[in-house]
Structure formats: structure tokens, C-alpha cells
Amino acid sequence: MRHRLRDPVTGLLFVLPVLVLFLIFRIFPTLGAAGMSLTDWNIGGEWSFVGADNYARLLDDTNFWTSLRVTLVYAAVYVPLTLLVALGTALLLNQVVFLRGLFRGMLFLPYVTSFVLAGIIWRWIYEFDGLINGLLAKADLGPVAFLEQSALVLPALAVVSVWKGFGYSMLILLAGLKSIPGSYLEAATVDGASPWQRFRRITLPLLKPTLFFVLVIETISAFQTFDTIYVMTGGGPARATYTLIYGIYEHGFRSFDFGYAATWGMVLFAIVLVVSLVQRRFLDRGNT
Amino acid sequence: MTLTASRPLSRAAGAARAGRPPVRWPLAALLAVLSLLTVSPFVAMVVVALSPAGRPTVPGRWPESLTLDNLTRVLSSTGFVSWTVNSLVYSVVSVVVILLTASMAGYAFAKKRFPGRDAMFWTFLATMMVPFQATLIPTFVLVNELGGVDTFWGLIVPTLANSQAVFLMRQFILGLPDELFDAAKVDGASELRVYWTIVVPLTRPVLATLGVFVFLWHWNDFLWPLIVGQSDTTRTLTVGLTTLRTEEMQLSTLMASATISVVPCLVVFFLLQRYLVNSIAMTGLK
């Protein structure tokens, strides 16, 4: 088109606001994060170049290894649980016609609220004189200290995030299920395949790309969990919920050790990058 | 899988053929139970918010009487009101600016040619892989150096560089036929006029969807407002809620605050549920 070739300036002018915002607030901080991790930047804005000292300190920091373990355990509980709940509810929504819109809305409702709200409600639900222990007391059980025991606190937090977030994956999986041609399942039914066989041999293989997408998205969000931890446990008890992001927050905004906090951020970046690259690798293979 | 034509039709397949799916009552009942379980924390929150103050609600028992006292008390506390106003400013300004800048950039990326266009676009996309939390420290230091801590611009401006929005707008505008824009150019319309009278009206459905998401992202946002909004002047509702501690105040007051904070989300949800649901399924926006 001629007019488009004639006028490169308008194109640039239309991009300019976004370009300026990106250069200043996305690209510069991304490069800055790498640069800062090589300095001892502090609250006063003074800094000197310290080379790889922060990374060496990281490797010697037991809190760092604790946070890595906590983050991985949390993801290992959260991701399968979310996928299971999201897939189960998506399958049910796909099968049941009765009041489907209402049920879908109810299941999706927590997704539009905030993690802070989820944390506030569930902190009370888990408390000694909270909802669950109140119900347990009626059955002469408990009380259970959900948020005060190292063994229970991570699964308890994972449940909160699952409750808050599964609606998103449920909708993605439901769209995936809807795209499976009904004739495949009908043919299998005619063939005498049991519901389990139909699920195992037809639905699941065809749903695999969607499941993989959801798996990657939920893994990344597991690594980014912060709000519920801040509200419900503050990283405790005894660092049992001290995740990578909590480490970034604490070093940055409790001890104002910006250089070292940026180093923690680089680890988070590396992990998310690896997960994203694995996703691309698999998706590319799936397309060929 | 092999088809054996001689096998008799099962009852379910027969019913499906007749065009009347069988009502699967056990599955429907299971779905109903799960749905009720999912909303029950909200119901519990509202019940406590409506209970008379003084921690009277034995958990698991319905309160003897309901009252609006907690809600009115929360709404008349100055802190809470200013947090709500701040959240509204944070969300609404972000929606307006992001819709405007992202649709302009999306139009240029989709329909204009200029030097460095593709390199720029892919760089924007690549920044999606950098989690915001990883750049939290340098972004804060930058805003701090520029004097933006505890100001509205410091709160809002860094969140306006949204690659998902630019990407979504570009993909949608790419699908619009070139002829529309060319015809307007032939008629002598200026570039701004083309943008305002053709691009904006044609992208209205995407703009609406994006607007809903940007609103929810900002209304529910926590980590950035937590570190930038350090006093009640700029503190948002999510951050304000975390400063309320149950030790110092009635549980019913806390739950009343929580209930009010969720109202905008519920309004968006009830008005635009179908919209939200479809756009998540189609675009994967999160």
C-alpha cells in the first residue's frame, strides 16, 4: 500500500507512547536488574561494583536454599491440585446441561476477586476459632493449627490459591473440551467404549496441548505467589512459607539491601525463563 | 479403534441420537455441591459482615440477627474511603491510558510500516517472559530516584507498559481488512481521524474485554501498590485491607471491609460474565 510506505513517521508516532513507557519501565529495569545484582546498591542510592559477590553470597545463604525448597514444594502441591480441580470441574460442566451457566459462574467467581481478599477470608477460615475448627469442634474434633505447623501450612496456602485461581484453567480446559468433535466420542460409544475408555483414549490425548498450556501458566503463577503469603503467614512459621518472592520482598523492603534482592530476582527470572522455553519447545514439537 | 457395525446401540447413544441428552443427575448433583463449596467462603464472609459486632458468631452457626452496622461503620471511616478512592483512581486511569496507548500501538504494529517495527514488536513480546517481580527492585529504585514514591504517578505510570494489551490489540487489528483504512485515506482523512473513526469503533469488543481485565488486574493488584503507596494518600484498598488486623478490630468489621472491597469485582462479574468467559477461552488472557 503506497501511503503506508510514504509515511513512516505516523507509524512511529502511534507507537511512541508505548515505546517510551516500555523503554523506561520494562526494558531499563530488566537490564537494571542484571546490573544491580552485581552491585551492593543500598537505600541511600550509594553503590559500588562487587562482581559476582552477591551470587556467591546467595549460594552460601541457607535462607535462599530454604526459599527454593519452599517454592518447589508449594508448586508441587499447587500445580497438580489446580489441574485436577480445573479438569474435574471442566469435565462436569461439559457433561451437565442443567443450570450450567449458573454453576460455571459460581465456580469462576473467586477468580475475579483478589488474592488479598482470599487471604483475609481464608486466614479466618483456618484460625483456631475460625470456620473449619468451629465445624470440627461440633464433631468433637480438632482444633487443627493449619497455619502454625510447618507440615500443614504450605498445603493450606496452596488450597487457598487453588480456590482463587482454578476458574481460569477450568475455562481454558472447558474450551478445549468443546473443541473435541462430538462424533469421535459418539463413534466410541457406538463401539461400546466405557466412559473411562472414552476419556482415556479420546478426550485426554486431544486435550493434551490445552493441558500443557494450563500446566505452564499455573507453574509460572505458583512461582509468583506472594499476596496470600504476605497476608496469611508473613513467611512463617520458621520460614516454612518463605518463597523466592518473599525473599525478594524481605531483602528489598525490610533490609533495603537492593543489590542482593535484585540477585534473588534474577533467580526467579531464570526459573520463569526456563519454564517458558520448555513450553515453546514442546509447542513447536506439537505443531510439526 | 475399529467400528463394528453389528454392535447394538447403547441406551445413552440412542438417547443422544434422539437429540435429547440424558439428564445426568448424579453428575449434576456433584457439580452443584462443588459450586456451593466454592462460593461458601464468600457467603461466610457476608454473614460475618452482617452479624452484630463482638465476635458473636460461633463458627458454623447462623447469627441470631443481622445488621448493616458494620458496613456503615466501615463506609464512614476516612481511611477506608480514601483507599477506595485511590483504588478507583489507580484502576480507572490505568484502563483509560492502556486502552488508548495499546490500541494506537496495536494499529501501527498491524497496519503501518516504519523502521524497526518488527524488532520493536518482538522485543515487547519478549518482555512478557520477564516476571514483574524480578524487576521489582530496579523499578522501585527508578521511581524512587524520580521522586515518585507515595505519588499517584509513581503508582500508576510504571504499570502502563502492558505487553499483553499491545499484543492483543495488534492481533485483532491485523484481522481487519486493509481496504477500510485505504478508503479513508483516499477520502483525505488524517491519521488521527482514521484512528478515531475507524480503528476505535471497530475494535470496541476487544477494547471492552481488555478494559475489564485491566480494571480487575489493577483493582486486585497488591505488590506494587504495597511498596509505592506508603501512606493513606496513595494506599490502595488491597494494601489497606492488609493493615487491618483482627487483633485490633472486630472480625465483623474486617469482613465488612472485605465485602465492600469486592463489590466492584462482583459488578464487573455479573454484568460481563459471558464476555469474560469467552475472552479467556479465546485469548488466554489472564
Interface residues (C-beta under 8 A of the other chain):
Chain A: M1 H3 R4 L5 D7 P8 V9 T10 G11 L12 F14 V15 P17 V18 L19 L21 F22 I24 F25 R26 I27 F28 P29 T30 G32 A33 G35 M36 W41 G45 G88 T89 L92 L93 Q95 V96 V97 F98 L99 L102 F103 R104 G105 M106 L107 F108 L109 P110 V112 T113 S114 F115 V116 L117 G119 I120 I121 W122 R123 W124 I125 D129 G130 L131 I132 N133 G134 L135 K138 W163 Y168 L171 I172 L174 A175 E186 A187 A188 T189 V190 D191 G192 A193 R201 F213 I217 I220 S221 F223 Q224 F226 D227 Y230 V231 I245 I248 Y249 G252 F253 F258 A261 A262 G265 M266 L268 F269 V272 L273 S276
Chain B: M1 T2 L3 T4 R7 L9 S10 A12 A13 A16 P21 V23 R24 L27 A28 L30 L31 A32 L34 S35 L36 T38 V39 P41 F42 A44 M45 V48 R55 V58 P59 G60 R61 T101 A102 M104 A105 Y107 A108 F109 K111 K112 R113 F114 P115 R117 M120 T123 F124 T127 M129 V130 P131 Q133 A134 T135 L136 I137 P138 T139 F140 V141 L142 N144 E145 V157 P158 L160 A161 S163 V166 D178 D182 K185 E191 Y195 L216 W219 N220 D221 F222 L223 L226 I227 T238 V239 L241 T242 T246 L251 L254 M255 A258 S261 V262 C265 L266 V268 F269 Q273 L276 V277 I280 A281 M282 G284 K286
